[in-house]
C-alpha cells in the first residue's frame, strides 16, 4: 500500500463526499417534480452541469486517492468547467435571468474547492511522475 499523506486522504474524501452529495441533490432536483417545485427558481444549465460533474467528482476523488496522473487532468477540467459555469451564471444574472443567492454562494464554494483540489492533484502528480534516475546509474 502506498504511503499517502493525510492531505491526500482528506482531499480524496472531500471530493468523493462532495460528489455523492452533488449527485443526490441534482437527482432529486431534476427527476423529482415535488423537489423541483419546492426549490423555486432553478437555473437548469447550472443544475445539469453540477449533476453531471458530481459523477466526475467521485471519479476524481478515487483517482487522487490512488495518486493516478489522470486525476490531475480530470481535476483541472472540473475546476475549469465549474469556473466557466459560474461565469455563465453571472451572465445569466446580468441579463435578468432567474437566480438565488444560495446558487451564487454554492458556485463560489464549488469553484474554490475544485481549484484547491486541482492544485493538490497537480502537486501530487508532479511528485509521483518525476523521472526516476533519468540517464543516471
C-alpha positions, 0 to 999 in steps of 0.5 A, spaced: 500 500 500 502 506 498 504 511 503 499 517 502 499 523 506 493 525 510 492 531 505 491 526 500 486 522 504 482 528 506 482 531 499 480 524 496 474 524 501 472 531 500 471 530 493 468 523 493 463 526 499 462 532 495 460 528 489 455 523 492 452 529 495 452 533 488 449 527 485 443 526 490 441 533 490 441 534 482 437 527 482 432 529 486 432 536 483 431 534 476 427 527 476 423 529 482 417 534 480 415 535 488 423 537 489 423 541 483 417 545 485 419 546 492 426 549 490 423 555 486 427 558 481 432 553 478 437 555 473 437 548 469 444 549 465 447 550 472 443 544 475 445 539 469 452 541 469 453 540 477 449 533 476 453 531 471 460 533 474 458 530 481 459 523 477 466 526 475 467 528 482 467 521 485 471 519 479 476 524 481 476 523 488 478 515 487 483 517 482 487 522 487 486 517 492 490 512 488 495 518 486 493 516 478 496 522 473 489 522 470 486 525 476 490 531 475 487 532 468 480 530 470 481 535 476 483 541 472 477 540 467 472 540 473 475 546 476 475 549 469 468 547 467 465 549 474 469 556 473 466 557 466 459 555 469 459 560 474 461 565 469 455 563 465 451 564 471 453 571 472 451 572 465 445 569 466 444 574 472 446 580 468 441 579 463 435 578 468 435 571 468 432 567 474 437 566 480 438 565 488 443 567 492 444 560 495 446 558 487 451 564 487 454 562 494 454 554 492 458 556 485 463 560 489 464 554 494 464 549 488 469 553 484 474 554 490 474 547 492 475 544 485 481 549 484 484 547 491 483 540 489 486 541 482 492 544 485 493 538 490 492 533 484 497 537 480 502 537 486 501 530 487 502 528 480 508 532 479 511 528 485 509 521 483 511 522 475 518 525 476 523 521 472 526 516 476 534 516 475 533 519 468 540 517 464 543 516 471 546 509 474 
